[in-house]
C-alpha cells in the first residue's frame, strides 16, 4: 500500500488490491477513515467518506 501523501502526521495511503471502488485511507493519531472516489467517464463525480472497522473515525466538518 503506497503512501500518497504525508503532512503534519496525516498519512494518506492507496490500497490498490483491497476492493472496488478506488479509495484511499487517511490515518492520523490512531484514527482512520476511508474515502471512496467515484469516477464516471473520467470525471470525479463524488467522494464518499466512511469509517474503518476497529478504528476511531476522523471528525469531518
ABEGO torsion letter per residue (X at the ends): XBBABBBGGBBBBBBAAABOBBBBBBBBGGBBBBBBBBBBGGBBABBBBBBBBGBBBBBBX
